[in-house]
Amino acid sequence: MPEVEEALRCGTFHVPENRQTGQGRTLPLRVIVIPARAERPGEPVFFLSGGPGQAATESAQWMVKSWERENHDVVLVDMRGTGEGHRLDCRLGGSDDDPQAYLDPIFFEGTLFRSCREELEKQADLTQYTTPIAMQDLDALRQALGYDKIHLEGGSYGTRAGLTYLHMYGQHVRSALLTGLVPVSNRSPLFHAAAAQRAFEQLLKECAAEAPCHAAYPNPREDLAAILQSLREKPARVRVPHPVTQAPTELLLSEPGFTDGLRVMLYSAEAGRRVPLLLQRARAGEFTPFAEAALQSSRGVKTSLRLGLLLSVTCSEDVTRIRPEEIDRETAGSFIGSHRVRGQMAACAEWPKAQVPEDYFRPFSSEVPVLLISGNLDPVTPPHWAEEARRSLPNSIHVVTPGAHTASNDCIESLGRKLFRTSTIRGLDTRCVEAIRNPAFTLPTDSAAKSAP
């Protein structure tokens, strides 16, 4: 890889697209094994990426510097549907040729995904891309590499994959570190609106508790309400630098685009600390700073996802279990409302549904030691979902740390090191979390406030 300046073990693992029949197309899953630095490493860490739709091997440039590889080989494998030769991607959701879509909600026009389905169906059976099937791939790779026991590490959707692997092949797992939990009871995206609202309210609570922030931004909640009313009446035209060429580019910022941009910004604790300032400016009619920040955040998320895979997974595992009468109740009082749920349901109406195993949604129990991590500001997988996951994991411990989605810090890394070294949660001293603080809020007088996008 051009981004990595050392020798790694790279290869391709071929699996049948249809595991039930074993016939037809085969998928070339890219695999990277990052060797441990230790002479006598412990059992390997299999890294499970998020999304669904992120390719694990694209994390290699960061994982080569990770704490995990000090004492463990790190195994990265692209989940079916994410890598070259089997990528389920859609020319929707935004691109550098179409930056306007970066500022629109991800499923702004759900029915447009019919064309994506028709294009992908020319080469792929879209019913063969679910979490249980992907975990069959993962276990086949484990066997091919000659490992009996492995450690699992996953964040966001990677926790759904990790929980599924524990359910199916828990006898081969030594321990697991899961951050930002998405158990099967979390029917994405039904609870996105409530989670984002909770994170926003927690952010405002922290601002109000700090005198300088409260003095600078006395009522961000009113700022947001005024902004949304203004955008309902008339979307704002903004001129922002193109994300690649930096050429001035005129885009339209609608109310749904603003709320989705705000939601995505909250994924990062650092970006979230600029939210009160950006709301204050937008209420004053200065929408450009918010649009630039939203463009940057949304581009990072949307370019990392293969939307076709995201739909194959969520349409079959989550959206099909959402009842229309639930939507208004679960999204009431939230700043993003119901547009994300309804948009994704519209997209799923155009997408084929897969069969998942009968026991996939049933409760299970695993005695594998598991460390569960939540960020107190997480706008999509708040801490109560980790508590939900604990029902299946009696040998687990749940740590809530300052931070947002898939939060990490030196304290969490030290806990992860000990877990993977000892394969037990006994003796894990979590008191280090008490010393962690979220970043400082950006104030109007900060030089960063004047220059940051």
C-alpha positions as CSV (number, residue, x, y, z in Angstrom):
1,M,0.0,0.0,0.0
2,P,1.4,3.4,-0.9
3,E,0.3,4.9,2.5
4,V,2.2,2.3,4.5
5,E,6.0,2.3,4.5
6,E,6.6,-1.2,5.8
7,A,6.1,-4.8,4.8
8,L,2.7,-6.3,5.5
9,R,1.2,-9.7,4.7
10,C,-1.4,-9.0,1.9
11,G,-3.5,-11.4,0.0
12,T,-6.9,-12.3,-1.4
13,F,-9.4,-14.7,0.2
14,H,-11.9,-16.1,-2.2
15,V,-15.4,-17.0,-1.0
16,P,-18.6,-18.0,-2.8
17,E,-21.1,-15.3,-3.1
18,N,-23.9,-17.8,-2.4
19,R,-22.6,-19.9,0.6
20,Q,-25.7,-22.0,0.6
21,T,-25.2,-23.4,-2.9
22,G,-21.5,-22.8,-3.3
23,Q,-22.2,-22.2,-7.0
24,G,-21.7,-19.2,-9.1
25,R,-19.7,-16.0,-8.5
26,T,-16.8,-15.9,-6.1
27,L,-15.8,-12.8,-4.2
28,P,-12.1,-11.8,-3.8
29,L,-11.9,-10.5,-0.3
30,R,-8.8,-8.4,0.3
31,V,-6.8,-9.4,3.5
32,I,-4.0,-7.6,5.2
33,V,-2.2,-9.0,8.3
34,I,-0.2,-6.4,10.2
35,P,2.4,-8.4,12.1
36,A,2.9,-7.8,15.8
37,R,6.0,-6.0,17.0
38,A,6.5,-8.5,19.8
39,E,8.7,-11.6,19.2
40,R,6.1,-13.8,20.9
41,P,2.7,-12.2,20.1
42,G,-0.6,-13.2,21.6
43,E,-3.5,-14.3,19.6
44,P,-4.5,-12.1,16.7
45,V,-7.0,-9.2,16.7
46,F,-9.6,-9.3,14.0
47,F,-10.7,-5.7,13.3
48,L,-14.4,-5.3,12.2
49,S,-15.1,-2.0,10.4
50,G,-18.2,0.2,10.6
51,G,-20.9,1.4,8.3
52,P,-22.1,-1.1,7.2
53,G,-20.1,-0.3,4.1
54,Q,-16.6,0.5,5.2
55,A,-13.7,-1.6,3.9
56,A,-11.5,-2.7,6.8
57,T,-8.2,-2.7,4.8
58,E,-8.6,1.0,4.3
59,S,-7.8,1.3,8.0
60,A,-4.3,-0.2,7.4
61,Q,-2.5,3.1,7.4
62,W,-3.8,3.8,10.9
63,M,-3.6,0.3,12.3
64,V,0.1,0.0,11.5
65,K,0.6,2.6,14.2
66,S,-1.9,1.2,16.6
67,W,-1.4,-0.1,20.1
68,E,-3.1,-3.4,19.1
69,R,-0.1,-4.6,17.1
70,E,2.4,-4.1,19.9
71,N,1.6,-7.7,21.1
72,H,-0.8,-9.0,18.4
73,D,-1.1,-9.6,14.7
74,V,-3.9,-7.4,13.4
75,V,-6.1,-9.0,10.7
76,L,-8.0,-6.7,8.3
77,V,-10.4,-8.3,5.8
78,D,-12.8,-6.4,3.6
79,M,-16.4,-7.5,4.3
80,R,-18.2,-8.8,1.3
81,G,-19.6,-5.8,-0.7
82,T,-16.9,-3.3,0.4
83,G,-13.8,-4.1,-1.6
84,E,-12.5,-4.2,-5.2
85,G,-14.1,-6.9,-7.2
86,H,-17.3,-7.0,-5.1
87,R,-18.0,-3.4,-4.2
88,L,-21.7,-2.6,-3.9
89,D,-21.5,1.1,-4.5
90,C,-24.0,3.6,-5.7
91,R,-23.4,6.8,-7.6
92,L,-25.6,8.6,-5.1
93,G,-25.1,10.2,-1.8
94,G,-22.6,12.7,-3.0
95,S,-19.2,12.8,-4.8
96,D,-16.6,15.3,-5.5
97,D,-18.3,15.8,-8.9
98,D,-21.6,16.4,-7.1
99,P,-20.8,18.2,-3.8
100,Q,-24.4,19.3,-3.5
101,A,-25.4,15.8,-2.5
102,Y,-22.9,16.0,0.4
103,L,-25.2,18.6,1.9
104,D,-28.3,16.6,1.3
105,P,-29.5,13.8,3.7
106,I,-28.0,10.5,2.7
107,F,-31.4,9.1,1.5
108,F,-32.8,12.4,0.5
109,E,-34.6,10.8,-2.5
110,G,-35.0,7.2,-1.5
111,T,-36.7,6.1,-4.7
112,L,-33.6,7.1,-6.7
113,F,-32.0,3.9,-5.3
114,R,-34.0,1.9,-7.8
115,S,-31.4,2.7,-10.5
116,C,-28.6,1.7,-8.1
117,R,-30.3,-1.6,-7.5
118,E,-30.7,-2.2,-11.2
119,E,-27.1,-1.5,-11.9
120,L,-25.7,-3.6,-9.1
121,E,-28.0,-6.6,-9.9
122,K,-26.2,-7.0,-13.2
123,Q,-23.2,-8.4,-11.3
124,A,-24.4,-9.3,-7.8
125,D,-27.1,-11.2,-5.9
126,L,-28.0,-8.5,-3.5
127,T,-29.6,-11.0,-1.1
128,Q,-26.2,-12.5,-0.3
129,Y,-24.8,-9.6,1.7
130,T,-25.9,-9.8,5.3
131,T,-24.1,-9.8,8.6
132,P,-24.4,-13.6,9.3
133,I,-23.1,-14.5,5.8
134,A,-20.2,-12.0,6.3
135,M,-19.4,-13.7,9.6
136,Q,-19.2,-17.1,7.9
137,D,-16.6,-15.5,5.6
138,L,-14.7,-14.3,8.7
139,D,-14.7,-17.7,10.3
140,A,-13.6,-19.3,7.1
141,L,-10.7,-16.9,7.0
142,R,-9.8,-17.6,10.6
143,Q,-9.6,-21.3,9.8
144,A,-7.6,-20.7,6.6
145,L,-5.0,-18.6,8.6
146,G,-4.7,-21.4,11.1
147,Y,-6.0,-19.6,14.2
148,D,-8.0,-21.3,16.8
149,K,-8.8,-18.4,19.1
150,I,-8.9,-14.7,18.2
151,H,-9.7,-11.4,19.7
152,L,-12.4,-9.2,18.2
153,E,-12.4,-5.4,17.9
154,G,-15.2,-3.4,16.3
155,G,-16.8,0.0,16.4
156,S,-20.3,1.1,15.4
157,Y,-21.6,-1.5,12.9
158,G,-18.5,-3.5,13.6
159,T,-20.1,-4.2,17.0
160,R,-23.1,-5.7,15.3
161,A,-20.7,-7.9,13.3
162,G,-18.8,-8.8,16.5
163,L,-21.9,-9.7,18.4
164,T,-23.1,-11.9,15.5
165,Y,-19.7,-13.6,15.4
166,L,-19.9,-14.2,19.2
167,H,-23.4,-15.7,18.6
168,M,-22.3,-18.0,15.8
169,Y,-18.7,-18.8,16.7
170,G,-18.1,-17.7,20.2
171,Q,-16.0,-20.8,21.0
172,H,-13.2,-19.3,18.9
173,V,-13.2,-15.9,20.6
174,R,-10.8,-15.2,23.4
175,S,-12.1,-11.7,24.2
176,A,-13.7,-8.7,22.5
177,L,-13.5,-4.9,22.6
178,L,-16.7,-3.3,21.2
179,T,-17.2,0.5,20.9
180,G,-20.5,2.2,20.0
181,L,-22.9,-0.7,20.3
182,V,-25.4,-1.7,17.7
183,P,-27.2,-4.8,18.9
184,V,-29.9,-6.3,16.7
185,S,-32.5,-4.7,18.8
186,N,-31.3,-1.3,17.4
187,R,-33.4,-1.2,14.3
188,S,-31.4,1.4,12.3
189,P,-32.3,4.1,11.5
190,L,-35.5,4.2,13.6
191,F,-33.7,5.6,16.7
192,H,-31.2,7.9,15.0
193,A,-33.4,11.0,15.7
194,A,-33.7,10.4,19.4
195,A,-30.0,9.6,19.7
196,A,-29.0,12.8,17.9
197,Q,-31.3,14.8,20.0
198,R,-29.9,13.3,23.2
199,A,-26.4,14.1,22.1
200,F,-27.3,17.7,21.2
201,E,-29.0,18.2,24.6
202,Q,-26.0,16.8,26.4
203,L,-23.7,19.1,24.5
204,L,-25.8,22.1,25.5
205,K,-25.8,20.9,29.1
206,E,-22.0,20.8,29.1
207,C,-21.9,24.3,27.4
208,A,-24.3,25.7,30.1
209,A,-22.1,24.3,32.8
210,E,-19.0,26.3,31.6
211,A,-19.3,30.0,32.3
212,P,-17.5,31.2,29.2
213,C,-19.5,29.0,26.9
214,H,-22.8,29.9,28.5
215,A,-22.0,33.6,28.3
216,A,-21.1,33.4,24.6
217,Y,-24.0,31.2,23.7
218,P,-26.9,31.8,26.1
219,N,-29.5,29.8,24.2
220,P,-28.3,27.5,21.3
221,R,-31.6,25.7,21.4
222,E,-33.4,28.9,20.3
223,D,-30.7,29.5,17.7
224,L,-31.4,26.2,16.1
225,A,-35.2,26.6,16.2
226,A,-34.9,30.0,14.5
227,I,-32.5,28.6,11.8
228,L,-34.8,25.7,11.0
229,Q,-37.8,28.0,10.7
230,S,-35.8,30.3,8.3
231,L,-34.7,27.4,6.2
232,R,-38.2,26.0,6.0
233,E,-39.3,29.2,4.5
234,K,-36.3,29.6,2.1
235,P,-33.2,27.4,1.8
236,A,-30.0,29.3,2.0
237,R,-27.6,29.7,-0.9
238,V,-24.0,29.3,0.2
239,R,-20.6,29.7,-1.5
240,V,-18.0,27.4,-0.2
241,P,-14.6,26.0,-1.4
242,H,-14.9,22.8,-3.4
243,P,-13.6,20.0,-1.2
244,V,-10.8,19.1,-3.6
245,T,-10.1,22.0,-6.0
246,Q,-11.0,24.8,-3.4
247,A,-12.8,26.6,-6.2
248,P,-15.8,28.7,-5.0
249,T,-18.8,26.5,-5.3
250,E,-22.4,27.6,-4.9
251,L,-24.6,25.1,-3.0
252,L,-28.1,25.0,-1.5
253,L,-28.6,24.4,2.2
254,S,-32.1,23.1,3.0
255,E,-33.7,22.4,6.4
256,P,-33.2,18.6,6.1
257,G,-29.6,19.2,4.9
258,F,-28.9,21.5,7.9
259,T,-30.2,19.0,10.4
260,D,-28.4,16.0,8.8
261,G,-25.2,18.1,8.7
262,L,-25.6,18.9,12.4
263,R,-26.2,15.2,13.2
264,V,-23.1,14.1,11.4
265,M,-21.0,16.8,13.0
266,L,-22.0,15.4,16.4
267,Y,-20.2,12.2,15.5
268,S,-16.9,13.9,16.5
269,A,-16.4,15.4,19.9
270,E,-14.0,17.9,18.4
271,A,-16.5,19.0,15.7
272,G,-19.3,19.1,18.2
273,R,-17.5,21.8,20.3
274,R,-17.9,24.2,17.4
275,V,-21.6,23.7,17.1
276,P,-22.8,26.5,19.4
277,L,-20.6,29.0,17.5
278,L,-21.9,27.7,14.1
279,L,-25.5,28.0,15.2
280,Q,-25.0,31.5,16.5
281,R,-23.5,32.5,13.1
282,A,-26.2,30.8,11.1
283,R,-28.9,32.5,13.1
284,A,-27.3,35.8,12.2
285,G,-27.5,34.8,8.5
286,E,-23.9,33.6,8.2
287,F,-24.6,30.0,6.9
288,T,-21.2,29.6,5.1
289,P,-19.2,28.5,8.2
290,F,-21.8,25.8,9.0
291,A,-22.0,24.7,5.4
292,E,-18.2,24.3,5.1
293,A,-18.1,22.3,8.3
294,A,-21.1,20.1,7.3
295,L,-19.6,19.5,3.9
296,Q,-16.4,18.3,5.4
297,S,-18.0,16.0,8.0
298,S,-20.6,14.6,5.6
299,R,-18.0,14.0,2.8
300,G,-15.9,12.0,5.2
301,V,-18.8,9.7,6.1
302,K,-20.3,9.3,2.7
303,T,-17.1,8.6,0.8
304,S,-16.2,5.8,3.2
305,L,-19.5,3.9,2.7
306,R,-20.6,1.5,0.0
307,L,-24.3,2.5,0.0
308,G,-25.3,-0.6,-1.8
309,L,-24.0,-2.8,1.0
310,L,-25.5,-0.5,3.6
311,L,-28.9,-1.1,2.0
312,S,-28.4,-4.8,1.6
313,V,-27.6,-5.2,5.3
314,T,-30.1,-2.7,6.8
315,C,-33.0,-3.3,4.5
316,S,-33.0,-7.0,5.5
317,E,-31.9,-6.8,9.1
318,D,-33.4,-3.5,10.4
319,V,-35.7,-1.6,8.2
320,T,-38.0,-4.5,7.5
321,R,-38.8,-4.6,11.2
322,I,-39.8,-1.0,11.5
323,R,-43.5,-0.5,11.7
324,P,-44.9,2.7,10.1
325,E,-46.9,3.6,13.2
326,E,-43.6,3.7,15.2
327,I,-42.0,6.5,13.2
328,D,-43.7,9.6,14.6
329,R,-43.4,8.4,18.1
330,E,-39.7,7.6,18.0
331,T,-38.8,10.8,16.1
332,A,-41.0,13.3,17.9
333,G,-39.3,16.3,19.5
334,S,-36.0,15.7,17.6
335,F,-34.3,18.3,15.4
336,I,-33.9,15.8,12.5
337,G,-37.5,14.6,12.6
338,S,-38.6,11.6,10.5
339,H,-36.9,12.3,7.2
340,R,-34.0,9.8,7.7
341,V,-36.3,6.9,8.6
342,R,-38.7,7.6,5.8
343,G,-36.0,8.2,3.2
344,Q,-34.2,4.9,4.1
345,M,-37.5,3.0,4.1
346,A,-38.2,4.4,0.6
347,A,-34.8,3.2,-0.5
348,C,-35.4,-0.2,1.0
349,A,-38.7,-0.4,-0.8
350,E,-36.6,-0.6,-4.0
351,W,-34.1,-3.1,-2.6
352,P,-34.3,-6.9,-2.5
353,K,-34.6,-8.5,1.0
354,A,-32.5,-11.4,2.2
355,Q,-33.4,-14.2,4.5
356,V,-31.5,-14.2,7.8
357,P,-31.2,-17.2,10.1
358,E,-34.3,-17.8,12.3
359,D,-32.2,-17.4,15.5
360,Y,-30.5,-14.2,14.4
361,F,-32.8,-11.9,16.4
362,R,-33.2,-14.2,19.3
363,P,-31.4,-13.6,22.6
364,F,-28.2,-15.5,23.1
365,S,-25.6,-15.7,25.9
366,S,-21.8,-15.7,25.7
367,E,-19.3,-16.1,28.5
368,V,-16.6,-14.5,26.4
369,P,-15.0,-11.5,28.3
370,V,-16.1,-8.3,26.6
371,L,-15.2,-4.7,27.2
372,L,-18.1,-2.4,26.0
373,I,-17.3,1.3,25.4
374,S,-19.8,4.2,24.9
375,G,-19.2,7.9,24.4
376,N,-21.3,10.1,26.6
377,L,-22.0,12.4,23.5
378,D,-22.6,9.6,21.0
379,P,-25.3,10.9,18.5
380,V,-26.2,7.4,17.1
381,T,-25.3,4.7,19.5
382,P,-25.8,6.2,23.0
383,P,-24.8,4.2,26.1
384,H,-28.1,2.5,26.7
385,W,-27.5,0.3,23.6
386,A,-24.4,-1.1,25.3
387,E,-26.5,-1.9,28.4
388,E,-28.9,-3.7,26.0
389,A,-26.0,-5.7,24.6
390,R,-24.9,-6.7,28.2
391,R,-28.0,-8.9,28.5
392,S,-26.2,-11.4,26.2
393,L,-22.8,-10.9,27.8
394,P,-22.7,-11.7,31.5
395,N,-18.9,-11.6,31.5
396,S,-18.7,-8.0,30.3
397,I,-18.1,-4.6,31.6
398,H,-19.4,-1.3,30.2
399,V,-17.4,1.9,30.4
400,V,-18.9,5.3,29.5
401,T,-16.2,7.8,28.5
402,P,-16.3,11.4,27.5
403,G,-16.4,11.4,23.7
404,A,-18.8,10.9,20.8
405,H,-19.2,8.0,18.4
406,T,-16.6,5.2,18.8
407,A,-14.8,7.2,21.4
408,S,-11.2,6.4,22.2
409,N,-8.5,7.8,24.4
410,D,-5.4,6.7,26.3
411,C,-7.5,5.3,29.1
412,I,-9.6,3.1,26.8
413,E,-6.4,1.9,25.0
414,S,-4.9,0.9,28.3
415,L,-8.0,-1.1,29.2
416,G,-7.9,-2.7,25.7
417,R,-4.3,-3.7,26.1
418,K,-4.9,-5.4,29.4
419,L,-8.1,-7.2,28.1
420,F,-6.3,-8.6,25.1
421,R,-3.2,-9.6,27.2
422,T,-5.1,-11.3,30.1
423,S,-8.4,-12.3,28.4
424,T,-10.4,-11.4,31.4
425,I,-12.4,-8.3,32.7
426,R,-11.4,-9.1,36.2
427,G,-9.0,-6.5,37.5
428,L,-9.8,-3.9,34.8
429,D,-9.5,-0.6,36.7
430,T,-11.7,1.8,34.9
431,R,-11.1,4.8,37.2
432,C,-8.9,6.4,34.6
433,V,-12.0,7.5,32.8
434,E,-12.8,9.9,35.6
435,A,-9.9,12.1,34.5
436,I,-10.9,12.4,30.9
437,R,-12.6,15.6,29.7
438,N,-14.2,16.5,26.4
439,P,-12.4,19.2,24.3
440,A,-13.0,22.9,25.1
441,F,-15.8,24.7,23.3
442,T,-14.8,27.1,20.6
443,L,-15.6,30.6,21.6
444,P,-16.1,33.6,19.3
445,T,-12.7,35.1,20.4
446,D,-10.7,32.0,19.6
447,S,-8.4,32.4,16.6
448,A,-9.6,28.9,15.5
449,A,-13.1,30.2,15.3
450,K,-12.1,32.8,12.7
451,S,-10.0,30.5,10.5
452,A,-11.3,26.9,10.8
453,P,-13.7,25.8,8.1
